[in-house]
Amino acid sequence: MKKVGFLSFGHWTPSPQSQTRSASDVLLQSIDLAVAAEELGADGAYYRVHHFANQLASPFPLLAAVGARTSRIEIGTGVIDMRYENPLYMAEDAGSADLISGGRLQLGISRGSPEQVVDGYRYFGYAPGEGQDASDMARQHTQVLLEVLQGQGFAEPNPRPMFPNPPGLLRIEPHSPGLRDRIWWGAGTRATAEWTAEQGMNLMSSTLLSEDTGVPFHQLQAEQVERYRKAWADAGHQRDGRVSVSRSIFPVVNDLDRAYFGAAGGQDQVGYLDGGKARFGKTYAGELEPLIRDLAEDEAIAAADTLLLTIPNQLGVDYCAHVLDVVVNQVAPELGWR
């Protein structure tokens, strides 16, 4: 069995061709799509976080709203840029959203992607310390987040507080038990996947890897997953680590699908990102039978326990729900995922 959910980047544009022309449109439709996904039998609703862009940004109000409107599916992020985050405030927000959802939050975090502005985290009040770079700062913020999510007290109580305190040092509240085990790291390389396992975080791998060895994307990603699982076993964690991969998958079953994605399939692409070579995974699009055969050969999907479908949110809730419906209820059973 494999969990299948969606990942939305939450784009909006004033274009008349877009179904999402404002931030309000994106936020409200994101909630509606999560409700529809749950009704269709999908397993998760995940949202990308980008700052200084016409895309979803602050995730916790949205996650809390989705948690209140749904009852079963996982809700999460893919991913939050930890360069921008106050880890203590983030722990409070995450704990609240997780409690509202009844413990369904799957929080994807990472060092972040290339930004819309230069060193945007500085506008949020953060700067790397002496001898550090932005990646070091993101990992430092992450370590603090992971520690406080354990729920141990660390803050000295006021001897004359406004309200009575429990005995001992105080922790971040609200605390949501189990959330620490549902933190995911978005890893762009094989080495980072190993570090993720060592930290006891789940692995989130997208349609992009910031390295290239010349093999097809799905094989490079499958190696990343294999190295993560080995590092997890070597670390001796007492639970199983989870792995998600993202894919753009568009079954063509009617004329509208054909108009949108009939010519969308292709091959991996190799380019440069942040000054280094990177490999981008291909889009899967086509009639059902050849599409299923193609997906059956994807080694990384086979190795993962969770598949996140990147959905074209600007096409609207109804169309995105249609794509989810076909993948979850027609494609997935044929591949043994359901």
QUIWOCOR-V983395 format. One record per residue. N is the residue number from 0. RES is the residue in one small letter. OMEGA is omega as a letter, one per 30 degrees, with the letter a starting at -180 (* if undefined). Layout:
n->N res->RES omega->OMEGA
n->N res->RES omega->OMEGA
//
This chain:
n->0 res->m omega->a
n->1 res->k omega->l
n->2 res->k omega->l
n->3 res->v omega->l
n->4 res->g omega->l
n->5 res->f omega->l
n->6 res->l omega->a
n->7 res->s omega->l
n->8 res->f omega->l
n->9 res->g omega->l
n->10 res->h omega->l
n->11 res->w omega->l
n->12 res->t omega->l
n->13 res->p omega->a
n->14 res->s omega->l
n->15 res->p omega->l
n->16 res->q omega->a
n->17 res->s omega->l
n->18 res->q omega->l
n->19 res->t omega->a
n->20 res->r omega->l
n->21 res->s omega->l
n->22 res->a omega->l
n->23 res->s omega->l
n->24 res->d omega->a
n->25 res->v omega->a
n->26 res->l omega->a
n->27 res->l omega->l
n->28 res->q omega->l
n->29 res->s omega->l
n->30 res->i omega->a
n->31 res->d omega->a
n->32 res->l omega->l
n->33 res->a omega->l
n->34 res->v omega->l
n->35 res->a omega->l
n->36 res->a omega->l
n->37 res->e omega->l
n->38 res->e omega->a
n->39 res->l omega->l
n->40 res->g omega->l
n->41 res->a omega->a
n->42 res->d omega->a
n->43 res->g omega->l
n->44 res->a omega->a
n->45 res->y omega->a
n->46 res->y omega->l
n->47 res->r omega->l
n->48 res->v omega->l
n->49 res->h omega->l
n->50 res->h omega->l
n->51 res->f omega->a
n->52 res->a omega->l
n->53 res->n omega->l
n->54 res->q omega->l
n->55 res->l omega->l
n->56 res->a omega->a
n->57 res->s omega->a
n->58 res->p omega->a
n->59 res->f omega->l
n->60 res->p omega->l
n->61 res->l omega->a
n->62 res->l omega->l
n->63 res->a omega->l
n->64 res->a omega->l
n->65 res->v omega->l
n->66 res->g omega->a
n->67 res->a omega->a
n->68 res->r omega->a
n->69 res->t omega->a
n->70 res->s omega->a
n->71 res->r omega->a
n->72 res->i omega->l
n->73 res->e omega->l
n->74 res->i omega->a
n->75 res->g omega->l
n->76 res->t omega->l
n->77 res->g omega->g
n->78 res->v omega->l
n->79 res->i omega->a
n->80 res->d omega->a
n->81 res->m omega->l
n->82 res->r omega->a
n->83 res->y omega->a
n->84 res->e omega->l
n->85 res->n omega->a
n->86 res->p omega->l
n->87 res->l omega->l
n->88 res->y omega->l
n->89 res->m omega->l
n->90 res->a omega->l
n->91 res->e omega->l
n->92 res->d omega->a
n->93 res->a omega->l
n->94 res->g omega->l
n->95 res->s omega->a
n->96 res->a omega->a
n->97 res->d omega->l
n->98 res->l omega->l
n->99 res->i omega->a
n->100 res->s omega->a
n->101 res->g omega->l
n->102 res->g omega->a
n->103 res->r omega->a
n->104 res->l omega->l
n->105 res->q omega->a
n->106 res->l omega->l
n->107 res->g omega->a
n->108 res->i omega->l
n->109 res->s omega->l
n->110 res->r omega->l
n->111 res->g omega->a
n->112 res->s omega->l
n->113 res->p omega->a
n->114 res->e omega->l
n->115 res->q omega->a
n->116 res->v omega->a
n->117 res->v omega->l
n->118 res->d omega->a
n->119 res->g omega->a
n->120 res->y omega->l
n->121 res->r omega->l
n->122 res->y omega->l
n->123 res->f omega->l
n->124 res->g omega->a
n->125 res->y omega->l
n->126 res->a omega->l
n->127 res->p omega->l
n->128 res->g omega->a
n->129 res->e omega->a
n->130 res->g omega->l
n->131 res->q omega->l
n->132 res->d omega->a
n->133 res->a omega->l
n->134 res->s omega->l
n->135 res->d omega->a
n->136 res->m omega->l
n->137 res->a omega->l
n->138 res->r omega->l
n->139 res->q omega->l
n->140 res->h omega->a
n->141 res->t omega->a
n->142 res->q omega->l
n->143 res->v omega->l
n->144 res->l omega->a
n->145 res->l omega->a
n->146 res->e omega->a
n->147 res->v omega->l
n->148 res->l omega->l
n->149 res->q omega->l
n->150 res->g omega->l
n->151 res->q omega->l
n->152 res->g omega->l
n->153 res->f omega->a
n->154 res->a omega->a
n->155 res->e omega->a
n->156 res->p omega->l
n->157 res->n omega->l
n->158 res->p omega->l
n->159 res->r omega->a
n->160 res->p omega->l
n->161 res->m omega->l
n->162 res->f omega->a
n->163 res->p omega->l
n->164 res->n omega->l
n->165 res->p omega->a
n->166 res->p omega->l
n->167 res->g omega->l
n->168 res->l omega->a
n->169 res->l omega->l
n->170 res->r omega->l
n->171 res->i omega->l
n->172 res->e omega->f
n->173 res->p omega->l
n->174 res->h omega->l
n->175 res->s omega->a
n->176 res->p omega->l
n->177 res->g omega->a
n->178 res->l omega->l
n->179 res->r omega->a
n->180 res->d omega->a
n->181 res->r omega->l
n->182 res->i omega->a
n->183 res->w omega->l
n->184 res->w omega->l
n->185 res->g omega->a
n->186 res->a omega->a
n->187 res->g omega->a
n->188 res->t omega->l
n->189 res->r omega->a
n->190 res->a omega->l
n->191 res->t omega->l
n->192 res->a omega->l
n->193 res->e omega->l
n->194 res->w omega->l
n->195 res->t omega->l
n->196 res->a omega->a
n->197 res->e omega->a
n->198 res->q omega->a
n->199 res->g omega->l
n->200 res->m omega->l
n->201 res->n omega->a
n->202 res->l omega->l
n->203 res->m omega->a
n->204 res->s omega->a
n->205 res->s omega->l
n->206 res->t omega->a
n->207 res->l omega->l
n->208 res->l omega->a
n->209 res->s omega->l
n->210 res->e omega->a
n->211 res->d omega->l
n->212 res->t omega->l
n->213 res->g omega->l
n->214 res->v omega->l
n->215 res->p omega->a
n->216 res->f omega->a
n->217 res->h omega->l
n->218 res->q omega->l
n->219 res->l omega->l
n->220 res->q omega->l
n->221 res->a omega->l
n->222 res->e omega->l
n->223 res->q omega->l
n->224 res->v omega->l
n->225 res->e omega->a
n->226 res->r omega->l
n->227 res->y omega->a
n->228 res->r omega->l
n->229 res->k omega->l
n->230 res->a omega->l
n->231 res->w omega->l
n->232 res->a omega->l
n->233 res->d omega->a
n->234 res->a omega->l
n->235 res->g omega->l
n->236 res->h omega->a
n->237 res->q omega->l
n->238 res->r omega->l
n->239 res->d omega->l
n->240 res->g omega->l
n->241 res->r omega->a
n->242 res->v omega->l
n->243 res->s omega->l
n->244 res->v omega->l
n->245 res->s omega->l
n->246 res->r omega->l
n->247 res->s omega->a
n->248 res->i omega->a
n->249 res->f omega->l
n->250 res->p omega->l
n->251 res->v omega->a
n->252 res->v omega->l
n->253 res->n omega->a
n->254 res->d omega->l
n->255 res->l omega->l
n->256 res->d omega->a
n->257 res->r omega->l
n->258 res->a omega->a
n->259 res->y omega->a
n->260 res->f omega->a
n->261 res->g omega->l
n->262 res->a omega->a
n->263 res->a omega->a
n->264 res->g omega->a
n->265 res->g omega->a
n->266 res->q omega->l
n->267 res->d omega->l
n->268 res->q omega->l
n->269 res->v omega->a
n->270 res->g omega->a
n->271 res->y omega->a
n->272 res->l omega->a
n->273 res->d omega->l
n->274 res->g omega->a
n->275 res->g omega->a
n->276 res->k omega->a
n->277 res->a omega->l
n->278 res->r omega->a
n->279 res->f omega->l
n->280 res->g omega->a
n->281 res->k omega->l
n->282 res->t omega->l
n->283 res->y omega->l
n->284 res->a omega->l
n->285 res->g omega->l
n->286 res->e omega->a
n->287 res->l omega->a
n->288 res->e omega->l
n->289 res->p omega->l
n->290 res->l omega->l
n->291 res->i omega->l
n->292 res->r omega->a
n->293 res->d omega->a
n->294 res->l omega->a
n->295 res->a omega->a
n->296 res->e omega->a
n->297 res->d omega->a
n->298 res->e omega->a
n->299 res->a omega->l
n->300 res->i omega->l
n->301 res->a omega->a
n->302 res->a omega->a
n->303 res->a omega->l
n->304 res->d omega->a
n->305 res->t omega->l
n->306 res->l omega->l
n->307 res->l omega->a
n->308 res->l omega->l
n->309 res->t omega->a
n->310 res->i omega->l
n->311 res->p omega->a
n->312 res->n omega->a
n->313 res->q omega->l
n->314 res->l omega->l
n->315 res->g omega->a
n->316 res->v omega->a
n->317 res->d omega->a
n->318 res->y omega->l
n->319 res->c omega->l
n->320 res->a omega->l
n->321 res->h omega->l
n->322 res->v omega->l
n->323 res->l omega->a
n->324 res->d omega->a
n->325 res->v omega->a
n->326 res->v omega->a
n->327 res->v omega->a
n->328 res->n omega->l
n->329 res->q omega->a
n->330 res->v omega->a
n->331 res->a omega->l
n->332 res->p omega->l
n->333 res->e omega->a
n->334 res->l omega->a
n->335 res->g omega->l
n->336 res->w omega->a
n->337 res->r omega->*
//
